[in-house]
Amino acid sequence: MKVEIITPDKELFKGEASYVGVPGVDGSMGFLNNHAPLITVLRAGEVQVKTDSGVKAFAVKGGVVEVSNNTVIVLAE
């Protein structure tokens, strides 16, 4: 699936991933291909992205995540 992690200052990640884990306000959640459409708020924590080259982690202070059509967009603070 396509993944973008964007902050107001820069783009932290853009590429393909097999899994994305985020710190949702109601608990941690993960996304795989063909996940149902979703928009939710994030709390401070770590976004994890699993790619062919390994797992990458990005610290966020909060934000919003949108999942739709095998695309995950994280607008992070």
Rosetta blueprint (number, residue, H / E / L):
1 M L
2 K E
3 V E
4 E E
5 I E
6 I E
7 T L
8 P L
9 D L
10 K L
11 E E
12 L E
13 F E
14 K E
15 G E
16 E E
17 A L
18 S L
19 Y E
20 V E
21 G E
22 V E
23 P E
24 G E
25 V L
26 D L
27 G E
28 S E
29 M E
30 G E
31 F E
32 L L
33 N L
34 N L
35 H L
36 A L
37 P L
38 L E
39 I E
40 T E
41 V E
42 L E
43 R L
44 A L
45 G E
46 E E
47 V E
48 Q E
49 V E
50 K E
51 T E
52 D L
53 S L
54 G E
55 V E
56 K E
57 A E
58 F E
59 A E
60 V E
61 K L
62 G L
63 G E
64 V E
65 V E
66 E E
67 V E
68 S E
69 N L
70 N L
71 T E
72 V E
73 I E
74 V E
75 L E
76 A E
77 E L
